[in-house]
Amino acid sequence: MKIAVASEKGMVAEHFGYCEGFAIFDIEDDRIIKSEVVANPGHKPGFLPNLLNDMGVNTIIAGGMGSGAIAIFDEKNIEVIVGARGNAQGAVESYINGSLKSTNSACREHQHHEEHDE
């Protein structure tokens, strides 16, 4: 199993599409056996869910995510956990032990878009 966490400096990122990168964790027998960080190649609608799908991700964890991205992950049978906070690895460990649950609430699309354009 592969779990991706939208992350900023090792912490769960508030905004999936604008995160610094994705911490990717390989899980076997309910243990993390490998982790790597993949830089976010940039926010383009629909691109990141397809990229993570191509990497073999089964679950995505983020602080917040727009409904468009959630819909694409749903189409690809990738579980979405939103509302997570704190350390990225800690969030994965909480997910593995069953204590991390999704708030199931999508962010409004591009709610913070203007703040990130430079």
N, CA, C and O atoms as a MOPAC input file, in Angstrom:
PM7 MOZYME 1SCF
protein

 N      0.84300 1    -1.17500 1     0.00000 1
 C      0.00000 1     0.00000 1     0.00000 1
 C      0.88700 1     1.23500 1     0.00000 1
 O      1.94800 1     1.25400 1     0.62400 1
 N      0.44000 1     2.26400 1    -0.70500 1
 C      1.16000 1     3.54300 1    -0.73500 1
 C      0.23200 1     4.64500 1    -0.25500 1
 O     -0.90300 1     4.76700 1    -0.71500 1
 N      0.73300 1     5.44700 1     0.67800 1
 C     -0.01000 1     6.58000 1     1.20700 1
 C      0.77800 1     7.84600 1     0.90200 1
 O      1.97400 1     7.92500 1     1.18100 1
 N      0.10100 1     8.83300 1     0.32800 1
 C      0.72600 1    10.13400 1     0.05500 1
 C      0.14500 1    11.15500 1     1.02800 1
 O     -1.04900 1    11.14400 1     1.32900 1
 N      1.01200 1    12.03300 1     1.50800 1
 C      0.58000 1    13.12400 1     2.38400 1
 C      1.00900 1    14.43500 1     1.74100 1
 O      2.19400 1    14.65400 1     1.49300 1
 N      0.03200 1    15.31000 1     1.47200 1
 C      0.36400 1    16.66000 1     1.00900 1
 C      1.10300 1    17.32100 1     2.16500 1
 O      0.56000 1    17.43400 1     3.26400 1
 N      2.35000 1    17.76200 1     1.92300 1
 C      3.15000 1    18.21500 1     3.05600 1
 C      3.92400 1    19.50200 1     2.79900 1
 O      4.21100 1    19.87800 1     1.66200 1
 N      4.24500 1    20.15300 1     3.90300 1
 C      5.07600 1    21.37100 1     3.95300 1
 C      6.05600 1    21.16900 1     5.09700 1
 O      5.65100 1    21.14300 1     6.25900 1
 N      7.32500 1    21.02700 1     4.79100 1
 C      8.37100 1    20.88800 1     5.82600 1
 C      8.05200 1    19.77500 1     6.82900 1
 O      8.23000 1    19.94500 1     8.03500 1
 N      7.57900 1    18.63500 1     6.31500 1
 C      7.30700 1    17.49000 1     7.17200 1
 C      5.96700 1    17.48900 1     7.86800 1
 O      5.63100 1    16.53900 1     8.57500 1
 N      5.19400 1    18.54900 1     7.67400 1
 C      3.87700 1    18.65600 1     8.30800 1
 C      2.77800 1    18.51400 1     7.25000 1
 O      3.00100 1    18.78800 1     6.07100 1
 N      1.59300 1    18.08300 1     7.68600 1
 C      0.46200 1    17.98700 1     6.76300 1
 C      0.12400 1    19.39000 1     6.27300 1
 O     -0.05700 1    20.30800 1     7.07200 1
 N      0.04100 1    19.55000 1     4.94600 1
 C     -0.25800 1    20.85800 1     4.34300 1
 C     -1.75700 1    21.14600 1     4.40400 1
 O     -2.58900 1    20.25000 1     4.25900 1
 N     -2.07200 1    22.41200 1     4.62200 1
 C     -3.46300 1    22.85300 1     4.64100 1
 C     -4.12900 1    22.71500 1     3.28000 1
 O     -5.30900 1    22.37700 1     3.19800 1
 N     -3.38700 1    22.97400 1     2.22100 1
 C     -3.97500 1    23.03100 1     0.87900 1
 C     -3.28700 1    22.04100 1    -0.04900 1
 O     -2.12000 1    22.21600 1    -0.39900 1
 N     -4.00500 1    21.01200 1    -0.44300 1
 C     -3.48000 1    19.93600 1    -1.27900 1
 C     -2.77600 1    20.44900 1    -2.53100 1
 O     -1.61700 1    20.10700 1    -2.76400 1
 N     -3.44600 1    21.25500 1    -3.33200 1
 C     -2.91000 1    21.67600 1    -4.62600 1
 C     -1.69800 1    22.57900 1    -4.54400 1
 O     -0.89800 1    22.63500 1    -5.47800 1
 N     -1.55400 1    23.28600 1    -3.43600 1
 C     -0.46500 1    24.25900 1    -3.30600 1
 C      0.60400 1    23.81900 1    -2.32200 1
 O      1.41100 1    24.63800 1    -1.88100 1
 N      0.62200 1    22.53400 1    -1.96800 1
 C      1.61000 1    22.06000 1    -1.00000 1
 C      3.01300 1    22.07700 1    -1.62100 1
 O      3.17600 1    22.12600 1    -2.84000 1
 N      3.99900 1    22.03700 1    -0.75500 1
 C      5.40100 1    22.02100 1    -1.17200 1
 C      5.73700 1    20.70300 1    -1.88300 1
 O      6.47900 1    20.68800 1    -2.86500 1
 N      5.18600 1    19.61300 1    -1.37800 1
 C      5.45800 1    18.30600 1    -1.95900 1
 C      4.57700 1    17.24300 1    -1.35100 1
 O      3.66400 1    17.53100 1    -0.57600 1
 N      4.86600 1    16.01000 1    -1.71300 1
 C      4.09900 1    14.87600 1    -1.22100 1
 C      5.04900 1    13.89600 1    -0.56000 1
 O      5.99200 1    13.40800 1    -1.18300 1
 N      4.79000 1    13.61300 1     0.71700 1
 C      5.52500 1    12.56900 1     1.41600 1
 C      4.82800 1    11.26400 1     1.04700 1
 O      3.64000 1    11.08700 1     1.31400 1
 N      5.57700 1    10.35300 1     0.43200 1
 C      5.02000 1     9.08400 1    -0.02100 1
 C      5.54400 1     7.98600 1     0.89800 1
 O      6.75400 1     7.82400 1     1.05400 1
 N      4.63600 1     7.24000 1     1.49800 1
 C      5.00600 1     6.18400 1     2.43600 1
 C      4.56500 1     4.82800 1     1.88300 1
 O      3.40300 1     4.65200 1     1.51700 1
 N      5.49200 1     3.87500 1     1.82400 1
 C      5.16200 1     2.49900 1     1.45900 1
 C      4.86100 1     1.75000 1     2.75500 1
 O      5.63800 1     1.79100 1     3.70900 1
 N      3.71800 1     1.06600 1     2.76900 1
 C      3.25200 1     0.37500 1     3.97300 1
 C      3.19200 1    -1.13000 1     3.69700 1
 O      2.66500 1    -1.56300 1     2.67200 1
 N      3.73700 1    -1.91500 1     4.61900 1
 C      3.60900 1    -3.37200 1     4.58600 1
 C      3.37400 1    -3.84800 1     6.00200 1
 O      4.04400 1    -3.39900 1     6.93200 1
 N      2.42000 1    -4.76000 1     6.17200 1
 C      2.11100 1    -5.31900 1     7.49600 1
 C      1.90400 1    -4.20700 1     8.52800 1
 O      2.40800 1    -4.28700 1     9.64800 1
 N      1.15300 1    -3.16500 1     8.13400 1
 C      0.84500 1    -2.04300 1     9.02400 1
 C      2.08000 1    -1.31800 1     9.55500 1
 O      2.05500 1    -0.75500 1    10.65000 1
 N      3.16600 1    -1.33600 1     8.76700 1
 C      4.37800 1    -0.61500 1     9.13100 1
 C      4.87200 1     0.19000 1     7.94500 1
 O      4.70300 1    -0.21900 1     6.79600 1
 N      5.47800 1     1.32900 1     8.21900 1
 C      6.11900 1     2.12600 1     7.16800 1
 C      7.45400 1     1.46300 1     6.86000 1
 O      8.30300 1     1.31900 1     7.74000 1
 N      7.63600 1     1.05800 1     5.59500 1
 C      8.90400 1     0.41400 1     5.23600 1
 C      9.79300 1     1.32400 1     4.39500 1
 O     10.99100 1     1.07500 1     4.25900 1
 N      9.20800 1     2.37600 1     3.83100 1
 C      9.98800 1     3.29000 1     2.99400 1
 C      9.23900 1     4.60600 1     2.91300 1
 O      8.00900 1     4.63100 1     2.93500 1
 N      9.98400 1     5.70400 1     2.81900 1
 C      9.34200 1     6.99700 1     2.59900 1
 C     10.23700 1     7.85200 1     1.71500 1
 O     11.46200 1     7.73400 1     1.73900 1
 N      9.60500 1     8.70500 1     0.94400 1
 C     10.32300 1     9.65400 1     0.09000 1
 C      9.44700 1    10.88800 1    -0.05900 1
 O      8.23800 1    10.84100 1     0.16500 1
 N     10.07600 1    11.99100 1    -0.44200 1
 C      9.33100 1    13.21600 1    -0.68700 1
 C      9.46300 1    13.56300 1    -2.16400 1
 O     10.56400 1    13.60300 1    -2.71400 1
 N      8.32900 1    13.81000 1    -2.78800 1
 C      8.27600 1    14.18800 1    -4.19400 1
 C      7.79600 1    15.63200 1    -4.25700 1
 O      6.74300 1    15.96200 1    -3.71200 1
 N      8.55700 1    16.48800 1    -4.91600 1
 C      8.17400 1    17.90100 1    -5.02000 1
 C      6.87600 1    18.04400 1    -5.80600 1
 O      6.61800 1    17.28600 1    -6.74200 1
 N      6.07500 1    19.01000 1    -5.42100 1
 C      4.84500 1    19.32800 1    -6.15100 1
 C      5.25500 1    19.98900 1    -7.46800 1
 O      5.87800 1    21.05100 1    -7.44900 1
 N      4.91900 1    19.38300 1    -8.61100 1
 C      5.32200 1    19.95500 1    -9.89600 1
 C      4.48900 1    21.17100 1   -10.31500 1
 O      4.74600 1    21.77300 1   -11.35800 1
 N      3.50400 1    21.52500 1    -9.50900 1
 C      2.69800 1    22.70200 1    -9.81300 1
 C      1.22200 1    22.38200 1    -9.85900 1
 O      0.82400 1    21.26300 1   -10.18300 1
 N      0.41500 1    23.37300 1    -9.53100 1
 C     -1.03400 1    23.19600 1    -9.46900 1
 C     -1.65900 1    23.44500 1   -10.82700 1
 O     -1.65400 1    24.56400 1   -11.33900 1
 N     -2.19500 1    22.38300 1   -11.39500 1
 C     -3.00300 1    22.47600 1   -12.61700 1
 C     -4.20800 1    21.58400 1   -12.35700 1
 O     -4.02900 1    20.43600 1   -11.95200 1
 N     -5.42100 1    22.06400 1   -12.57300 1
 C     -6.60000 1    21.25100 1   -12.26800 1
 C     -6.51000 1    19.84800 1   -12.88400 1
 O     -6.27700 1    19.68800 1   -14.08200 1
 N     -6.70300 1    18.84200 1   -12.02600 1
 C     -6.71800 1    17.45400 1   -12.46200 1
 C     -5.36700 1    16.78400 1   -12.57700 1
 O     -5.30600 1    15.55800 1   -12.66700 1
 N     -4.28900 1    17.53300 1   -12.57800 1
 C     -2.96700 1    16.95800 1   -12.80300 1
 C     -2.46500 1    16.13000 1   -11.61400 1
 O     -2.02900 1    14.99200 1   -11.79300 1
 N     -2.52300 1    16.68900 1   -10.41700 1
 C     -1.95000 1    16.01800 1    -9.25200 1
 C     -2.63500 1    14.69100 1    -8.91500 1
 O     -1.93700 1    13.72300 1    -8.61400 1
 N     -3.96300 1    14.60100 1    -8.95300 1
 C     -4.57600 1    13.29100 1    -8.69400 1
 C     -4.11400 1    12.22700 1    -9.69000 1
 O     -3.89200 1    11.07800 1    -9.30700 1
 N     -3.96900 1    12.59500 1   -10.95200 1
 C     -3.50800 1    11.63600 1   -11.95200 1
 C     -2.04400 1    11.25800 1   -11.72200 1
 O     -1.67800 1    10.09400 1   -11.88000 1
 N     -1.20600 1    12.22400 1   -11.35200 1
 C      0.19900 1    11.95600 1   -11.05200 1
 C      0.31700 1    10.96200 1    -9.89600 1
 O      1.06500 1     9.98800 1    -9.98700 1
 N     -0.41700 1    11.20500 1    -8.81300 1
 C     -0.34600 1    10.32400 1    -7.64600 1
 C     -0.90500 1     8.93600 1    -7.98000 1
 O     -0.39600 1     7.92900 1    -7.48900 1
 N     -1.94100 1     8.88200 1    -8.80600 1
 C     -2.47000 1     7.60400 1    -9.25100 1
 C     -1.39900 1     6.83100 1   -10.02700 1
 O     -1.21300 1     5.63300 1    -9.81300 1
 N     -0.70100 1     7.52100 1   -10.92600 1
 C      0.35000 1     6.88200 1   -11.72000 1
 C      1.50300 1     6.37200 1   -10.84800 1
 O      2.21200 1     5.44000 1   -11.23000 1
 N      1.68400 1     6.98800 1    -9.67600 1
 C      2.73200 1     6.55600 1    -8.74600 1
 C      2.28300 1     5.36900 1    -7.89300 1
 O      3.07100 1     4.83200 1    -7.11400 1
 N      1.02300 1     4.96100 1    -8.03500 1
 C      0.52100 1     3.81000 1    -7.28900 1
 C     -0.02800 1     4.13100 1    -5.91700 1
 O     -0.15200 1     3.23900 1    -5.07700 1
 N     -0.36100 1     5.39700 1    -5.67200 1
 C     -0.88500 1     5.80700 1    -4.36700 1
 C     -2.29500 1     5.24000 1    -4.17300 1
 O     -3.12800 1     5.29000 1    -5.07800 1
 N     -2.54500 1     4.69700 1    -2.97100 1
 C     -3.85700 1     4.14500 1    -2.61700 1
 C     -4.67600 1     5.09600 1    -1.75800 1
 O     -5.90600 1     5.06300 1    -1.78500 1
 N     -3.98400 1     5.94900 1    -0.99000 1
 C     -4.64100 1     6.86900 1    -0.05800 1
 C     -3.90100 1     8.19100 1    -0.09500 1
 O     -2.67200 1     8.22000 1    -0.15700 1
 N     -4.65600 1     9.29600 1    -0.05700 1
 C     -4.06200 1    10.63800 1     0.01600 1
 C     -4.57200 1    11.30700 1     1.29100 1
 O     -5.76500 1    11.26600 1     1.59400 1
 N     -3.65700 1    11.92000 1     2.02800 1
 C     -3.97600 1    12.63100 1     3.26500 1
 C     -3.60600 1    14.08900 1     3.07300 1
 O     -2.51100 1    14.39800 1     2.60400 1
 N     -4.52500 1    14.99700 1     3.43800 1
 C     -4.26800 1    16.43400 1     3.31700 1
 C     -5.08600 1    17.18500 1     4.36500 1
 O     -6.03900 1    16.65800 1     4.93800 1
 N     -4.68200 1    18.42900 1     4.59500 1
 C     -5.47300 1    19.27300 1     5.47700 1
 C     -6.77300 1    19.65800 1     4.79300 1
 O     -7.84900 1    19.56200 1     5.38400 1
 N     -6.66900 1    20.09400 1     3.54200 1
 C     -7.84200 1    20.48400 1     2.77000 1
 C     -7.64500 1    20.16000 1     1.31000 1
 O     -6.51800 1    20.06100 1     0.82600 1
 N     -8.77000 1    19.99200 1     0.60100 1
 C     -8.71400 1    19.62700 1    -0.81100 1
 C    -10.01200 1    20.06800 1    -1.46900 1
 O    -11.08400 1    19.99900 1    -0.86800 1
 N     -9.90000 1    20.51900 1    -2.70900 1
 C    -11.08000 1    20.93200 1    -3.45900 1
 C    -11.90700 1    19.75500 1    -3.94400 1
 O    -11.40500 1    18.63600 1    -4.05600 1
 N    -13.16800 1    20.01000 1    -4.22900 1
 C    -14.07900 1    18.94200 1    -4.64500 1
 C    -13.69100 1    18.33000 1    -5.98300 1
 O    -13.96100 1    17.15100 1    -6.21400 1
 N    -13.06300 1    19.10000 1    -6.87200 1
 C    -12.62800 1    18.55300 1    -8.16200 1
 C    -11.58500 1    17.47100 1    -7.99300 1
 O    -11.67400 1    16.41500 1    -8.61900 1
 N    -10.58700 1    17.72600 1    -7.14200 1
 C     -9.54600 1    16.73000 1    -6.87900 1
 C    -10.14600 1    15.51000 1    -6.18700 1
 O     -9.80400 1    14.37600 1    -6.52300 1
 N    -11.03400 1    15.73300 1    -5.22800 1
 C    -11.67700 1    14.61300 1    -4.53100 1
 C    -12.42700 1    13.73900 1    -5.52900 1
 O    -12.36000 1    12.51200 1    -5.44400 1
 N    -13.13900 1    14.35000 1    -6.47100 1
 C    -13.89500 1    13.59000 1    -7.47300 1
 C    -12.97600 1    12.71500 1    -8.32500 1
 O    -13.30900 1    11.56900 1    -8.62500 1
 N    -11.81600 1    13.25600 1    -8.71700 1
 C    -10.87600 1    12.46900 1    -9.52900 1
 C    -10.31100 1    11.31100 1    -8.71000 1
 O    -10.20400 1    10.19300 1    -9.21500 1
 N     -9.94800 1    11.56500 1    -7.44900 1
 C     -9.45200 1    10.48200 1    -6.60300 1
 C    -10.53000 1     9.40800 1    -6.43700 1
 O    -10.23100 1     8.21500 1    -6.48400 1
 N    -11.78200 1     9.83200 1    -6.24300 1
 C    -12.88900 1     8.87700 1    -6.10900 1
 C    -13.01900 1     8.00800 1    -7.35900 1
 O    -13.20300 1     6.79500 1    -7.26100 1
 N    -12.92300 1     8.63100 1    -8.53000 1
 C    -13.00300 1     7.88100 1    -9.79500 1
 C    -11.91500 1     6.81700 1    -9.88200 1
 O    -12.12100 1     5.75600 1   -10.47000 1
 N    -10.76600 1     7.10400 1    -9.29800 1
 C     -9.61800 1     6.20300 1    -9.37900 1
 C     -9.53100 1     5.27200 1    -8.17200 1
 O     -8.54500 1     4.55800 1    -7.99200 1
 N    -10.59000 1     5.29000 1    -7.34000 1
 C    -10.64400 1     4.44400 1    -6.14000 1
 C     -9.48300 1     4.69000 1    -5.19200 1
 O     -8.96300 1     3.76100 1    -4.57500 1
 N     -9.08000 1     5.96400 1    -5.08100 1
 C     -8.04700 1     6.35600 1    -4.12400 1
 C     -8.76000 1     7.01200 1    -2.94800 1
 O     -9.52200 1     7.96400 1    -3.12000 1
 N     -8.50200 1     6.49200 1    -1.75200 1
 C     -9.15800 1     7.01400 1    -0.55500 1
 C     -8.61900 1     8.40400 1    -0.23200 1
 O     -7.41100 1     8.63500 1    -0.28100 1
 N     -9.51700 1     9.32500 1     0.09600 1
 C     -9.15200 1    10.69700 1     0.44100 1
 C     -9.43600 1    10.92400 1     1.92300 1
 O    -10.54500 1    10.69000 1     2.40200 1
 N     -8.40800 1    11.38600 1     2.63900 1
 C     -8.54900 1    11.77500 1     4.04200 1
 C     -8.23500 1    13.25900 1     4.11600 1
 O     -7.09800 1    13.66600 1     3.87500 1
 N     -9.23000 1    14.07000 1     4.44800 1
 C     -9.01300 1    15.51100 1     4.61400 1
 C     -9.29700 1    15.89800 1     6.05800 1
 O     -9.98300 1    15.18400 1     6.78900 1
 N     -8.75700 1    17.04000 1     6.44600 1
 C     -8.92500 1    17.50900 1     7.81600 1
 C     -7.78100 1    17.08300 1     8.72200 1
 O     -7.82800 1    17.30500 1     9.93200 1
 N     -6.74300 1    16.46400 1     8.13600 1
 C     -5.59700 1    16.02300 1     8.93100 1
 C     -4.72100 1    17.21700 1     9.30100 1
 O     -4.70800 1    18.23200 1     8.60400 1
 N     -3.99400 1    17.08000 1    10.40200 1
 C     -3.07900 1    18.12000 1    10.86800 1
 C     -1.85900 1    17.46100 1    11.48500 1
 O     -1.86700 1    16.26800 1    11.78800 1
 N     -0.81100 1    18.25200 1    11.66700 1
 C      0.36700 1    17.77100 1    12.39000 1
 C      1.41700 1    17.15900 1    11.49000 1
 O      1.46000 1    17.42100 1    10.28800 1
 N      2.25300 1    16.34700 1    12.08400 1
 C      3.36900 1    15.70700 1    11.41000 1
 C      2.86800 1    14.72200 1    10.35800 1
 O      1.94400 1    13.95100 1    10.61800 1
 N      3.48000 1    14.74500 1     9.15900 1
 C      3.03100 1    13.88400 1     8.05400 1
 C      3.16700 1    12.40300 1     8.41100 1
 O      2.23300 1    11.62900 1     8.20200 1
 N      4.32100 1    12.00600 1     8.94600 1
 C      4.50000 1    10.60200 1     9.31100 1
 C      3.54000 1    10.20800 1    10.42300 1
 O      3.00500 1     9.10000 1    10.42000 1
 N      3.32200 1    11.10300 1    11.36700 1
 C      2.37300 1    10.83200 1    12.45000 1
 C      0.95600 1    10.63500 1    11.92600 1
 O      0.20600 1     9.80700 1    12.44400 1
 N      0.59300 1    11.39900 1    10.89500 1
 C     -0.73400 1    11.24300 1    10.29400 1
 C     -0.87400 1     9.86500 1     9.65500 1
 O     -1.92200 1     9.22800 1     9.76200 1
 N      0.19000 1     9.40900 1     8.98900 1
 C      0.17200 1     8.07500 1     8.37600 1
 C      0.06700 1     7.00300 1     9.45900 1
 O     -0.70400 1     6.05400 1     9.31900 1
 N      0.82900 1     7.14600 1    10.52600 1
 C      0.76600 1     6.16800 1    11.61800 1
 C     -0.63000 1     6.14200 1    12.23900 1
 O     -1.13700 1     5.07400 1    12.58300 1
 N     -1.25100 1     7.31600 1    12.38400 1
 C     -2.62100 1     7.37400 1    12.90700 1
 C     -3.60300 1     6.70800 1    11.95000 1
 O     -4.54300 1     6.04000 1    12.38200 1
 N     -3.38000 1     6.89300 1    10.64300 1
 C     -4.23500 1     6.24600 1     9.64400 1
 C     -4.09700 1     4.72600 1     9.74300 1
 O     -5.09700 1     4.00700 1     9.73400 1
 N     -2.87200 1     4.24600 1     9.83600 1
 C     -2.61800 1     2.80600 1     9.91200 1
 C     -3.29800 1     2.19500 1    11.13100 1
 O     -3.88000 1     1.11400 1    11.04200 1
 N     -3.22800 1     2.88900 1    12.28000 1
 C     -3.82300 1     2.31300 1    13.49200 1
 C     -5.31100 1     2.61400 1    13.62500 1
 O     -5.93600 1     2.25100 1    14.62300 1
 N     -5.88200 1     3.28100 1    12.61300 1
 C     -7.33300 1     3.48400 1    12.57600 1
 C     -7.84400 1     4.70800 1    13.31000 1
 O     -9.05600 1     4.89300 1    13.42200 1
 N     -6.94100 1     5.55900 1    13.81900 1
 C     -7.41200 1     6.71600 1    14.58200 1
 C     -7.55200 1     7.99600 1    13.75200 1
 O     -8.07300 1     8.99400 1    14.25000 1
 N     -7.09500 1     7.98200 1    12.49200 1
 C     -7.23600 1     9.16300 1    11.64000 1
 C     -8.45500 1     8.98300 1    10.74600 1
 O     -8.51400 1     8.05400 1     9.94000 1
 N     -9.41900 1     9.86900 1    10.89200 1
 C    -10.64100 1     9.81900 1    10.09800 1
 C    -10.77600 1    11.09900 1     9.28800 1
 O    -10.33800 1    12.16600 1     9.71700 1
 N    -11.37800 1    10.98400 1     8.13100 1
 C    -11.58300 1    12.14300 1     7.26800 1
 C    -12.75300 1    12.97900 1     7.76300 1
 O    -13.74700 1    12.45200 1     8.26200 1
 N    -12.61400 1    14.30500 1     7.61300 1
 C    -13.74500 1    15.18100 1     7.91800 1
 C    -14.72800 1    15.19600 1     6.75800 1
 O    -15.85700 1    15.66400 1     6.90500 1
 N    -14.30200 1    14.68000 1     5.59200 1
 C    -15.13300 1    14.60000 1     4.38100 1
 C    -15.64000 1    15.95000 1     3.90200 1
 O    -16.64800 1    16.00600 1     3.19700 1
 N    -14.97500 1    17.03100 1     4.26200 1
 C    -15.42800 1    18.33300 1     3.78500 1
 C    -14.42100 1    18.90200 1     2.79500 1
 O    -13.23700 1    19.04800 1     3.09800 1
 N    -14.91700 1    19.21700 1     1.61600 1
 C    -14.06600 1    19.77200 1     0.56100 1
 C    -13.91000 1    21.26800 1     0.74900 1
 O    -14.82000 1    21.94400 1     1.22900 1
 N    -12.74200 1    21.78200 1     0.36500 1
 C    -12.53700 1    23.22700 1     0.32500 1
 C    -13.28100 1    23.76400 1    -0.89600 1
 O    -13.46300 1    23.05300 1    -1.88500 1
 N    -13.70200 1    25.00400 1    -0.81800 1
 C    -14.25100 1    25.62700 1    -2.03400 1
 C    -13.10700 1    25.76200 1    -3.01900 1
 O    -12.00100 1    26.15300 1    -2.64700 1
 N    -13.37200 1    25.44000 1    -4.27100 1
 C    -12.33200 1    25.50100 1    -5.30200 1
 C    -11.69600 1    26.88300 1    -5.35600 1
 O    -12.39100 1    27.89700 1    -5.41600 1
 N    -10.38000 1    26.91200 1    -5.33400 1
 C     -9.57600 1    28.12500 1    -5.48900 1
 C     -9.90200 1    29.19700 1    -4.45400 1
 O     -9.75800 1    30.38900 1    -4.72300 1
 N    -10.33100 1    28.78200 1    -3.30300 1
 C    -10.64700 1    29.68900 1    -2.21400 1
 C     -9.46200 1    30.59200 1    -1.87200 1
 O     -9.64000 1    31.76700 1    -1.55300 1
 N     -8.26900 1    30.04200 1    -1.94100 1
 C     -7.06900 1    30.80300 1    -1.56800 1
 C     -6.17000 1    31.07400 1    -2.76300 1
 O     -4.99700 1    31.40500 1    -2.59100 1
 N     -6.69200 1    30.94100 1    -3.94400 1
 C     -5.91300 1    31.03300 1    -5.17600 1
 C     -5.11800 1    32.34100 1    -5.26100 1
 O     -3.94000 1    32.32600 1    -5.62000 1
 N     -5.74000 1    33.44600 1    -4.93900 1
 C     -5.07800 1    34.73800 1    -5.07500 1
 C     -3.87600 1    34.85200 1    -4.15200 1
 O     -2.90100 1    35.52400 1    -4.48900 1
 N     -3.93000 1    34.20700 1    -2.99400 1
 C     -2.83400 1    34.30100 1    -2.04400 1
 C     -1.56200 1    33.62200 1    -2.55900 1
 O     -0.45800 1    33.96000 1    -2.13100 1
 N     -1.71800 1    32.67700 1    -3.46800 1
 C     -0.57000 1    31.87900 1    -3.91100 1
 C     -0.02000 1    32.31500 1    -5.26500 1
 O      1.04100 1    31.84200 1    -5.67200 1
 N     -0.69400 1    33.17900 1    -5.95000 1
 C     -0.18700 1    33.65100 1    -7.24300 1
 C      0.86100 1    34.71900 1    -7.01300 1
 O      0.62000 1    35.68300 1    -6.28600 1
 N      2.00800 1    34.55800 1    -7.61900 1
 C      3.05700 1    35.56500 1    -7.45700 1
 C      3.61500 1    35.93600 1    -8.80600 1
 O      4.51300 1    36.77300 1    -8.89300 1

